[in-house]
Amino acid sequence: MTKRLSWFLAAAFLCLGTMAPNAWGVQEATDESLGWSATKPAEGPFVEVDGKFMVPYKVTMPGSEVTFEMIPVRGGVSKLGSPDGEAGRSEDEGPQYEVELSPYWVGKCEVTWAEYKQFMGMYNIFKKFQTQGIRKVTDETMGQAVTAPTPLYEPSFTFEYGEDPQQPAITMTQFAAKQYTKWLSGITGAQYRLPSEAEWEHAARAGSDKAYSFGDDASELEEYAWFSGNADAGAKPVGTKKPNAWGLHDMHGNVAEWTVDQYSEDGYKTLVGKKHDFASSIKWPTVAYPRVVRGGSWEFDAEKVRSSSRLGSNDEDWKDEDPNIPLSPWWMTTDPARGVGFRLVRSAKPLSAEDIKKFWEFDHEDIQLDVEVRLQEGRGALGITDKNLPADIKKLNGN
């Protein structure tokens, strides 16, 4: 066995600054303008923090014309999980518990194919860098390294229901989604990650204690969600249904979304009766799977897209059609994986280097071994993610 790679040391990015407002309070994000305003916005969502205001902002992904938008979400004490007696409630959704969360930004929509394909393109780019001896990954730069997803084994499966740029990206593993957030953090200078399960549900509820963000009446669901009751086949373009009260689209349905937590059929029994904050509420994985997926997809019925509904991933079943040995650490190959994507989160106060690497790095030796074997065989692609990457890609392509 070769020596294991020691990859994922990370630094928090601490850039703040002033911004010029755009339409309805959305602001264009740069290195020095990451969603903060010194003055209270006249309209649109905002969250006051220490005399400053978190506001919506839009990012153009470096080296492209692709954009995504982030919305501020207030913190506070939130009661999560479903109460006894809620229609459709499963045992893994309780008992209810309380957690106090600090403010954070959440992706207005799920990550789209337009966004994720920018990351997918890094596979060939990293291979070219390796061939030409450019941007070498060394012991000194290993902390900035990410692995790009390999080309899809069977694209017709993933893209059977379309690959429109505004459809949510699907079938990536949780590890691949985490690597995306690290890559994006490197090239933008802002610290992005997957949400914790508590953060996801807090944002989905948008202050509501009902089954859905809009109430308990499932007959209203089609106004807010793509689910089995109104979706023909496949995910729909993001943002085409009503947002919740905090301005977030598709928290119910369309595609289910990865969180960082390990799934347990026992639900939240270990969290009850204790005071929890963001960190203590996270159930960090100790096994390769299952992991928690939230929100339900276009093929789920109304009960399964409630704010508290949960799904545990199953790598063996979700990769059943994968012919590779080891199975791909970047892609799922079997339903219901075509209904699984993810959404970005960014904390108001950047996490420490030690804390953020929990959201970016390997969390189980089986996943790490799968990636290492792929890299040793030349099937994976390892590269450095930083602010210079987009410019170096242009040079590589002769632009």
N, C-alpha and C positions, 0 to 999 in steps of 0.2 A: 504494500500500500504506500503510495507516495504521500509526502507530507501534506496535510490539509492546507488549503489556501486560507489565509487570514485576511479577509476582504473588507469587512464593512465597518470601518471607523468613520465617523462623520462629524462635521462641524455644523453648528446652528448658524443660520444666516440672520443677521441682526439689522438689516437695512430698513430704515424708516425715513419718511420725508414728507414733503408737501405735494399736493396734487392739484391739477386743474380739472374742474368738473366737466363731464360730458353729458349726454342726454340723460334725463331723469336721475341724475346723481351718480350714474356709473362713471368710473374714472379709468383712464388708460394707465396700466401699471408698468412701471419701469423699475430699475434697480432701487431708486430712491423714493419711489412712490407706490407703496404696497398697501393700499386700502385704508389709509388714515387721512383724516381731515382735521384741521385745527379749529374749524367752525362747524356748527351744527347744520346739517343739510336742510334745505327748505322742503325737500320731498324725498321719497324713497326710504327704504329701510336703513337704519343705522343703529349702532350700539355705542353708548358712551363708556369710555374707559379712562379713568384718571385724567379727566378734563379734555381728552381727545375723542374723536369719533371714528369708529370703524364703519366703513361705507362699502357699498358694492364696488367692484372693480373688474376690469376686463383685461385679459392678457392676450397679446399676439405671440404665439409660440415662435421663438427665435428661429430664423431661417425659413419661415413659412408665412402664409397669410391666414393660417388657422387660428381661431380665437376660442377662448373659454371664459366664463364669467363666474366670479365668486361672490357670495352673499353673506353678510355678517349675521350671526345667530347669537342671541343673548344667552348668558349663562344663568346660574341660579340653581335652586334645589328643584329637582324633577322627580316625580314618582313614575317609575318605569315598570314594564311588565303588564300583563292584563289582569284585571280583578276577577275574582270568582264570579261566575254567572255571565261573563261576557260571551255573547253568541260566537261559536266557533273556537272558543278558547281551547288550547292544548296544554297538557301538563308542563311542557317545557317553557311555557310563557309566564310562569309564576314561581314562587309567590312575588307579589310586588315589593319593590325596594326603592329606597331613596338615594340619590346621588347628587352632589353639588358640583356643577361644572362651571369652568371659566368660559368666557366668550370665545368664539372661533368662527372662521369663515367656512362655508360649505359650498361645493359646486352647485351652481344654479340648476344644472342638469347632469345627467350621467355622462361619463367620458365617452365621446363619440368615436366612430371609425376615423373621422378626419384627424382627430387628436392621436388616437392610438397607432395609426399607421405611420405617423411621424417616428414613433418609437420602433415600430417593426422595421422601418428602413435602416435602423442602426446596425442590423445584422450584417448587411453587405458593406456598410461603411466601416465598421470595426474590422471586418475581414481585410478590407483594402488597407487600412492603417497598419494592420499586422504584417501584410505582405510587403509594404513599403517601409516598414520600420519607423512609422510615424506614431507619435503619442503612445509610446510604449508603456505598458502597465508594469511598474516596478514595485519593490517593497515600499518605496516612499509614496507612490501614488495609488496603492491598492485600496486605500480608504475611499477613493473617489470612483472606484470601478463598479460597473453594472454589467449584467449579462443581458444582451438583447435577445428577444424571442426568436427562435428558429422559424424558418418558413413553415407554413401550415402543411401537415402531412396530407390532408384531404380538404382543400379549400371548398369544394362543393358542399361539404357538410356544414361548415361554419357559415358559408355565404348562401345557403339554400334559400333563405328568406331575405336575401339582399345584403349589400354592403354599401348602401347609400352613406355618404359622408356624415349625414346628420342622424343616422341610426346609432344607437349605443353599441359600443364594441362589446363582444361577447367571447366566451369559451376560454379566456385566459385563466390560468391558475392564480391562486392568491399570491404565490411567490412572484409571478410575472407582474401582477398589479402593483405589488410593493416595489419592484424594481422600476416600474414606470414612474412611480412617485419620486423615487430617488433621482432618476435621470432628469425628470422635469425640474426638480429642486436645483440640480446642478447647473442647468442651462439658463434658468430664470433668476436664480439668487433668492428665491422664496422657498420656505420649508413646507413642502406638501407631503401628505401621507394618507393612508386609509383611516377611516374613522374607527373609534372603538364602538362596541355595540351600544353602549350607553349614549354616546354622542349621536350615533345614527338615529336611535329612537327618539331622543330629545328633539332633534331637528325634524324628524318625520311628524311628530305630534304637533309641533308648532304651538305649544301652549295648551293643547286640548287633552282632556282626560277621557275622551270617547274612543270608540273602536277605530275611527278614522280621524284624520286631522280636521275634517269638516263636520263630524258628528257620528251618530250611530246608524243613520239610515242608509243602508247599502244601495237603495234605489238611486241615490245621488252619485254613486261611485263612478259611473261612466263619464261624468263631467270632469273627473280628476285623474282617471287612470285608464290605461290599456290593460285589460284582463280578459279572461275567457268569455266574459259576457259581451264584449264588443270588438275584440281583436280577431281578425280572420286567421292570420298565420304570421308569426314572426314579430319582432320588435318594431315599433313605429319610430319615426323621427322624434327626437327629444323635444320637450317643451311644447307639444301640440295640445296638451290638456291643461286645465286650470292649475295654477300653483297653489301650494298651501298658504296659510296666513303669513308665513315668513318669506314667501317668494320663491320657494323651491318646487321644481317640477318633477313629476314622475317618482315621488317617494313611495307612492302606491303603484305597484305594477310596472309595466313595460319590461324592464329586466330587474331581477333580484341583484343585490349589491353586496360585495365582500365587506366584511369588517375584519379586525385583527384578532378577534376573540376565538378561543376554542369553544366548540359546541358541547353541551351536555344535556342529556335527556332530563336531568334533574332540575334544569332551569336555574333559578337564582337562589336556591336554598342556602348556599354558603354566604350569600350577601345580606340576608335578612338579619335585622337586629343590630347592625353595625352602621357607623357613620362612614359614608364613602365619598371620596372625591374622584376626579378623573382617573388617577393612577390606580387606586385600590379597587376600582370597579372592573378593571380589565382582567379577564381570565386568560392569561398568557398561555399559549399552547405548550403542552408537554408531550404531545403525540403528533404524528404527521397529519392526521385528520381524525375527526371531522372539525371543520372551521365553520363559523357562523355566517350565514347568508341571510340578508334581510330584505323585506319589501315585496317579495313575490314577483312573478314575471307575467308576461302576456298570456301564458297558458294556464295560470292559476285562477281558481274561482275566487269570489269576493271574500270569503272567510280567510283565505290564505294571503291576502294582500293588506290585512289590517296592520296598524302601526306596531303591534306587539308580535305579529306572526314571525316565526323563525324557521330556518331550514339548516340542517347540518350537511356539509359537503361529504362526499364519499369518493375519495380518489380512485379506489379500485373500480367502482362502478362507473364513475364519470370519465375514466380513461379506458374503459373496457375494449374499445375498438382501436386503441393505439398499438401498432405493431412493433414499436421500438422497445429495446431493452437497454437501459432502464426506460421506464415510461417517461414521457416528456415532462420536465419540470415547468414548462411554459404554457402548455396547451392542454385543454380537456378535449375529449373526442366523442363523448356519448351524452345523449340527453339525460338530465335536464340542463346540461352545461350551456346549451344555446340560449338559455334564459338567464345567464349569470354575467354580470358586468361589475362596474364599480363607480364610485364617486369620490372626488377629492375633498380633503379637509386641510385646513391650515389654522394653527393656534394663534390667538392674539399675541401671546408671548411665545417666541420660539422655544422649543424644547432643548434641553441640554444635549451635548454630543452623545452622552451615554444613553439618554432616553430615546432620542430619535432613531438611533441605530436599531432599537427593538422593533421599530416600524418598517425598517428597510432591509435588515439582514436575514440570514438563515435563522430559523427558530427550531429546527430539528435536524439531526444528523442524516436522516434518510433523504431529505430534500437537498442538503449540502452534497451528499455523495452522488446523487443523481446529476447534479450540475457539474461536479468535478469530473465525473466519468465522461460526460458530453464534451467538456473542454479538452480533456486529455486525448480524446479521439478526433478532435477537430470539428465536432458537430455544433459546438456552441460558439458564441462570439463575446469576448470580454473587451470592454473599453472604458476609457475615462470619461466621466461626465463633469463638465465645468463650463464656465462662461465663454471659454474660447472654442468650444466644440463647434457651434454653428459656423464660425468664421473659418475654422480649419476644414470643415466639410466643403465650403465654397472653394477653398484653395485646392482641395483634393479633386474637385470636379472641374477645375480650370476656370472658375468664375472670379 
